[in-house]
Amino acid sequence: MIERRVDIATKNGAMATFIVHPERGGPHPVILFFMDAPGIREELRDMARRLATSGYYVMLPNLYYRSGAEELGVFIGEQASATRKKMFALMSTLSIPLVMADGDALLAHASGDPAASKGPVGTLGYCMSGQYAIAAAGRHPERVRAAASIYGVRLKTDAVDSPHLAAAKSKAEIYVAWAETDHYAPLEELPPLEAALRESGVKHEVELYKGADHGFAFPERPAYDKQAAERHWERLLALYGRALRS
């Protein structure tokens, strides 16, 4: 495996990005991996590595670079209340237009790396970034052919840039994993999203993970559910295999 940190230039500064891909057999299909609210940490880098071992060129950017934030550190437990406060403040500085501009910069960088394929692209987002993974599919219908949201939030809103509207513009296969217990994405939001995706005609699957809580895929979270986490890996690898390698 080859991995490195690259500072990718954007109009707002240098976006530190963790890139990992196999040493052999390239060029490899690109996957844009958008971080969740707690930001870049070894847990996410390990998840990027797991994707890369299956033959992908994975890009994991620090979306908080505009605020100068690096890794936030421990965010779970009573002793981490200050970190969580900072996390929510940083999260509020992001928007779909800003992250889409970051996605443009990521794709431009990948286009100049011989290890990255010039073909179909996949996207992936957890929690706050599920919306970004789907929005990117609508922004780049000619490139993004697979988009996955794992317990994503704000997937169907009244905003003009709502992810469900972006999905309708895309040519991607979309996968949405929904935790049965989720304070941030309540279960009652699932049927309207599924109906909107069905009406749009986009190829999609919305899967309810019964018994799982928000955060079930992260090994270091109290909500970690090994069975649900492994199922989500199975779904992701099948999705990317169909969409990016056929």
C-alpha positions as CSV (number, residue, x, y, z in Angstrom):
1,M,0.0,0.0,0.0
2,I,1.1,3.6,-0.7
3,E,-0.2,6.3,1.5
4,R,0.6,10.0,1.9
5,R,-0.7,13.3,3.1
6,V,-1.0,15.9,0.3
7,D,-1.9,19.6,0.7
8,I,-4.4,20.3,-2.2
9,A,-4.7,23.9,-3.2
10,T,-8.2,25.4,-3.2
11,K,-9.4,29.0,-3.5
12,N,-9.7,29.0,0.3
13,G,-6.3,27.5,1.2
14,A,-4.5,24.2,1.4
15,M,-6.7,21.2,2.1
16,A,-4.8,18.4,3.8
17,T,-5.8,15.1,2.3
18,F,-4.9,11.6,3.2
19,I,-4.5,9.5,0.0
20,V,-4.1,5.8,0.0
21,H,-4.0,3.2,-2.8
22,P,-2.5,-0.2,-3.7
23,E,1.1,-0.3,-4.7
24,R,0.4,-2.4,-7.8
25,G,-2.2,-2.9,-10.4
26,G,-3.1,0.7,-11.1
27,P,-4.6,3.0,-12.1
28,H,-7.3,2.6,-9.5
29,P,-10.8,3.9,-9.4
30,V,-11.1,7.0,-7.2
31,I,-13.3,7.2,-4.1
32,L,-13.9,10.5,-2.4
33,F,-14.3,9.7,1.3
34,F,-15.9,12.7,3.1
35,M,-15.2,12.7,6.9
36,D,-17.9,12.8,9.6
37,A,-18.3,15.6,12.2
38,P,-15.4,14.6,14.5
39,G,-13.0,15.0,11.7
40,I,-9.8,13.3,10.5
41,R,-8.5,10.7,12.9
42,E,-6.7,7.3,12.7
43,E,-10.1,5.5,12.8
44,L,-11.0,7.1,9.4
45,R,-7.6,6.6,7.9
46,D,-7.9,2.9,8.8
47,M,-11.3,2.8,7.0
48,A,-9.7,4.5,4.0
49,R,-7.0,1.8,4.0
50,R,-9.6,-1.0,4.1
51,L,-11.2,0.4,1.0
52,A,-7.9,0.9,-0.7
53,T,-6.9,-2.7,-0.1
54,S,-9.8,-3.7,-2.4
55,G,-8.2,-1.8,-5.3
56,Y,-9.2,1.8,-4.9
57,Y,-7.5,5.2,-4.8
58,V,-9.1,6.7,-1.7
59,M,-9.0,10.5,-0.9
60,L,-9.9,11.6,2.6
61,P,-9.8,15.4,2.9
62,N,-9.8,17.5,6.1
63,L,-13.0,19.5,5.4
64,Y,-12.2,21.8,8.3
65,Y,-9.1,23.3,6.7
66,R,-10.7,26.7,6.3
67,S,-10.8,27.1,10.0
68,G,-7.3,25.9,10.5
69,A,-8.4,22.8,12.5
70,E,-6.4,19.7,12.3
71,E,-7.3,16.6,14.3
72,L,-9.7,17.3,17.2
73,G,-8.8,14.5,19.4
74,V,-11.0,12.6,21.8
75,F,-14.6,13.7,21.5
76,I,-16.5,11.0,23.5
77,G,-17.2,11.2,27.2
78,E,-17.7,13.9,29.8
79,Q,-14.1,15.1,29.7
80,A,-14.5,15.8,26.0
81,S,-17.3,18.4,26.2
82,A,-15.1,21.2,25.0
83,T,-14.0,19.2,22.0
84,R,-17.6,18.4,21.1
85,K,-18.5,22.0,21.3
86,K,-15.7,22.9,18.9
87,M,-16.8,20.0,16.6
88,F,-20.4,21.3,16.3
89,A,-19.1,24.8,15.7
90,L,-16.8,23.6,12.9
91,M,-19.5,21.5,11.4
92,S,-21.7,24.6,11.1
93,T,-19.1,26.3,8.9
94,L,-19.6,23.8,6.1
95,S,-22.2,23.8,3.4
96,I,-22.9,21.8,0.3
97,P,-21.5,24.5,-2.1
98,L,-18.2,24.7,-0.1
99,V,-17.7,20.9,0.0
100,M,-18.6,20.6,-3.7
101,A,-15.8,23.1,-4.4
102,D,-13.5,20.9,-2.3
103,G,-14.6,17.9,-4.3
104,D,-13.7,19.7,-7.6
105,A,-10.2,20.2,-6.2
106,L,-9.9,16.6,-5.2
107,L,-10.9,15.4,-8.7
108,A,-8.5,17.9,-10.3
109,H,-5.7,16.5,-8.2
110,A,-6.5,12.9,-9.0
111,S,-6.6,13.7,-12.7
112,G,-2.8,14.5,-12.5
113,D,-1.9,11.3,-10.6
114,P,-1.1,8.3,-12.7
115,A,-2.1,6.0,-9.9
116,A,-5.7,7.3,-10.2
117,S,-8.1,6.1,-12.9
118,K,-9.7,8.6,-15.2
119,G,-12.9,6.6,-15.2
120,P,-15.9,6.3,-12.9
121,V,-15.7,7.8,-9.4
122,G,-17.3,6.7,-6.1
123,T,-18.2,8.8,-3.1
124,L,-18.7,8.0,0.5
125,G,-20.0,10.0,3.5
126,Y,-20.9,9.2,7.1
127,C,-23.2,11.3,9.3
128,M,-22.9,15.0,8.3
129,S,-21.2,13.9,5.0
130,G,-23.8,11.6,3.6
131,Q,-25.4,14.7,2.0
132,Y,-22.0,15.6,0.4
133,A,-21.5,12.1,-1.1
134,I,-24.9,12.3,-2.8
135,A,-24.6,16.0,-3.8
136,A,-21.3,15.2,-5.5
137,A,-23.1,12.6,-7.7
138,G,-25.4,15.3,-8.9
139,R,-22.6,17.8,-9.5
140,H,-20.5,15.4,-11.5
141,P,-23.0,13.0,-13.3
142,E,-20.4,12.3,-15.9
143,R,-17.9,10.9,-13.4
144,V,-19.6,9.9,-10.1
145,R,-21.2,6.5,-10.7
146,A,-21.6,5.3,-7.1
147,A,-22.6,7.3,-4.0
148,A,-23.0,5.9,-0.5
149,S,-24.5,7.7,2.6
150,I,-24.1,5.8,5.9
151,Y,-26.4,7.1,8.5
152,G,-26.3,10.4,6.7
153,V,-28.3,13.5,7.8
154,R,-30.3,16.1,5.9
155,L,-30.7,14.0,2.8
156,K,-34.1,15.5,2.0
157,T,-34.8,19.1,2.9
158,D,-36.6,22.1,1.5
159,A,-33.4,23.7,0.3
160,V,-32.7,24.1,-3.4
161,D,-29.5,22.1,-3.0
162,S,-31.1,19.2,-1.1
163,P,-29.3,15.9,-1.7
164,H,-32.5,14.2,-3.0
165,L,-32.6,16.8,-5.8
166,A,-29.0,16.2,-6.6
167,A,-29.6,12.5,-6.8
168,A,-32.3,13.1,-9.5
169,K,-29.6,14.8,-11.6
170,S,-27.1,12.0,-11.2
171,K,-26.2,8.9,-13.1
172,A,-24.9,7.2,-10.0
173,E,-26.1,4.1,-8.2
174,I,-27.0,5.4,-4.7
175,Y,-26.9,3.4,-1.5
176,V,-28.3,4.8,1.8
177,A,-27.7,2.9,5.0
178,W,-30.2,4.0,7.8
179,A,-29.7,3.2,11.4
180,E,-32.9,2.2,13.2
181,T,-32.1,4.3,16.2
182,D,-30.7,7.7,15.1
183,H,-31.3,11.0,16.9
184,Y,-29.7,12.9,14.0
185,A,-31.7,11.1,11.2
186,P,-35.0,10.0,12.8
187,L,-36.8,7.0,11.3
188,E,-39.7,9.1,10.1
189,E,-37.4,10.8,7.6
190,L,-36.7,7.6,5.8
191,P,-40.0,7.0,3.9
192,P,-40.1,10.5,2.3
193,L,-36.5,10.1,1.2
194,E,-37.2,6.7,-0.3
195,A,-40.2,8.0,-2.1
196,A,-38.3,10.9,-3.5
197,L,-35.5,8.6,-4.8
198,R,-38.1,6.3,-6.3
199,E,-39.9,9.1,-8.1
200,S,-36.6,10.4,-9.5
201,G,-35.9,7.2,-11.2
202,V,-32.3,7.0,-10.0
203,K,-30.9,3.6,-9.3
204,H,-30.8,3.3,-5.5
205,E,-31.2,1.2,-2.4
206,V,-32.3,2.5,1.1
207,E,-31.5,-0.1,3.7
208,L,-32.7,0.0,7.3
209,Y,-30.2,-1.5,9.7
210,K,-32.5,-2.8,12.4
211,G,-31.2,-2.7,15.9
212,A,-28.3,-0.5,14.9
213,D,-27.6,3.0,16.3
214,H,-26.1,6.1,14.7
215,G,-22.3,5.5,14.4
216,F,-22.6,1.7,14.1
217,A,-19.8,1.5,11.5
218,F,-17.1,3.2,13.6
219,P,-15.0,0.7,15.6
220,E,-14.1,3.3,18.3
221,R,-17.7,4.4,19.0
222,P,-19.8,3.1,21.8
223,A,-22.5,2.5,19.1
224,Y,-20.2,0.2,17.1
225,D,-22.1,-2.9,15.9
226,K,-19.7,-5.4,14.3
227,Q,-22.4,-7.3,12.4
228,A,-24.0,-4.1,11.0
229,A,-20.5,-2.6,10.3
230,E,-19.5,-5.7,8.3
231,R,-22.7,-5.7,6.4
232,H,-22.1,-2.1,5.4
233,W,-18.6,-3.0,4.1
234,E,-20.1,-5.8,2.1
235,R,-22.6,-3.4,0.6
236,L,-20.0,-0.8,-0.2
237,L,-17.6,-3.1,-1.9
238,A,-20.4,-4.6,-4.0
239,L,-21.6,-1.2,-4.9
240,Y,-18.2,0.1,-6.0
241,G,-17.4,-3.2,-7.8
242,R,-20.6,-2.9,-9.9
243,A,-20.4,0.8,-10.6
244,L,-16.7,1.5,-10.9
245,R,-15.3,-1.7,-12.5
246,S,-17.9,-2.8,-15.0
